[in-house]
Amino acid sequence: MGLGKVGMEVGGREAAVPPPLFCPTTIAPGRRHRCRWRIPHTPCSARKRRLSGVLLTSRLSRANFSPAPSTRVTRFRPCIDIHDGRVKQVVGSTLTADGAAVQQTNFETDVPASYFADRYREDRLPGGHVIILGGERAASERAALEALAAFPHGLQFGGGVSADNARHYLDAGASHVIVTSYVFHHGAVDIGRLEQLRRVTGRERLVLDLSCRPHQVDDTVEYFVYTERWTRRTDVRLDATSLQRLAEYCSEFLVHAVDVEGKKCGLDETLVQRLADISPIPVTYAGGVRSVGDLEYVRQAGGGRVDVTVGSALDLFGGTLPYTEAVAWQRLVERAKESV
């Protein structure tokens, strides 16, 4: 199965469709709500996506596929989320602060995490992540370590990482470790802990998770970093100044759009564009991606500077986006870049 099944227009000569003012997102089965702020998120209802100069149709080919203006190739980064020792896809914002319970689970399976890692390895998709969400730690860690062993140096690891255990996961096969709550204290960045981590991992093997939510500040919308499984708002804004400072300690950022993550309702286009504009190092966007059109939007809007993660929407995890189409899209991006 390839991109020929997509049948979605995302290009042409028309100007970009203005984003809607409200984003209805599913918060429980059968219930919907509207965002409190007038933020240009993508709506949950299906819509055509237009991007200047690019046409993704049932006959997508190299001839009409223009590479993004960047020296980097946008990458589809797969994921493996583990809770209570099992592979799951959840709505992350419904996790409790300690990760023991989750209110909304999209998918769970007895298939081992190593199966998914092995498939990502076979399909040449490095840079994905395996994350322990919470629950029974020993069982989850066993599953995560098996995944790392199945794809050595091909997956990043996150979930409870600190300066004390980071080296353990790197030695177990993780290419990088992903850290969030450990480097925040009382709503601010703990520089001392960041420096400790950098000494253990080296800057080149550390990823900072700066997952965020939008908040109205005066007449503008600002994104604030959330920690403790997205239950606690910090004082750290996602702006050029903070990212420049944090980039001294890590080689990548991982940013989940908390309000749409796991809901398969479309990505936060404003956040994607902001990350492309202000991040001084590679950054991976996650949240709401549900189609090849969304992957292509990130490629174009991100200018090759923003990578993208897909979870619940993939058919591997019970969604409607064929994993094989996402892989085919990645190969097409790579070939287009090679032809330049």
Secondary structure, 3 states (H helix, E strand, C coil): CCHHHCCCCCEECCCCCCCCCCCCEEEECCEEECCCCCCCCCCCCCCCCCEECECCCCCCCHHHCCCCCCCCCCCEECEEEEECCEEEEECHHHECCCCCCECCEEEEECCCHHHHHHHHHHCCCCCEEEEEEECCHHHHHHHHHHHHHHCCCCEEEECCCCCCCHHHHHHCCCCCEEECHHHEECCEECHHHHHHHHHHHCHHHEEEECCEEEEEECCEEEEEEEECCCCEEEEEECCHHHHHHHCCCCCEEEEEECCCCCCCCCCCHHHHHHHHHHCCCCEEEECCCCCHHHHHHHHHHCCCCEEEECCCCEHHHCCCECHHHHHHHHHHHHHHHHCC
